[in-house]
């Protein structure tokens, strides 16, 4: 019969072994800069669109 305490108590040595896998899954700086550039371009387009809509609404008044 398995020990019930073993299932509920986490292994204390599992922390350091998990860190290399986490670091390996972290994207490099080049990939992050590409994503940030894409998000900045999308934010700029959204800002331009909202500005055009606001101008259109103000012109109609």
N, C-alpha and C positions, 0 to 999 in steps of 0.2 A: 504494500500500500504506500503511495507517495506521501511524503511529508507535507502537510498543508502549509507550514511556515515557509517552505522553500518556494512555493508558488506566489506567495504574497510579498515576500521580501526581495527587493531587487538586488542583484549582484553588485557589490561595491566596486568590483574591478571592471565593470562594463563601461564606465565613463571614459577612461583614456583610450580604450579600443574603439569607441564610437567616433572619436574626434577625427581620425584620419579619413574616414568615410565621408564625414561632413565636409571636411576641407576639400576632398576630391570632388564633391558635388557642387561646390561654390564656383560660380562662373568667373572667368578671368576678367580683367579690367577692360579689355578690348570689347568683349561681348556686352558688358554693362554699358560702356560708352555708346555702343550702337543702339541699344535699347533706349538710352536717355536721349540720344539724338532723334530717334523716331518719335518718342513721346513729346519732345519739344516741338517737332514739326506738326504733330497732330494738335497740340495745344495752340500753336499759332494759327492753324487753319480754323480751329473752333472759335478762337478769339476774333478772327477776321469775319467769320460767318455771323457771329453774334453782333459784331459792330455794324455789319451791313443790314441786318434785320432791324437793329435799333435806329439806324439812320432812316431806313424806309418808313418805320412807324412815326418818326418825328417829322418827316417830310409830309406825311398825310395829314398832320394836324393843321 
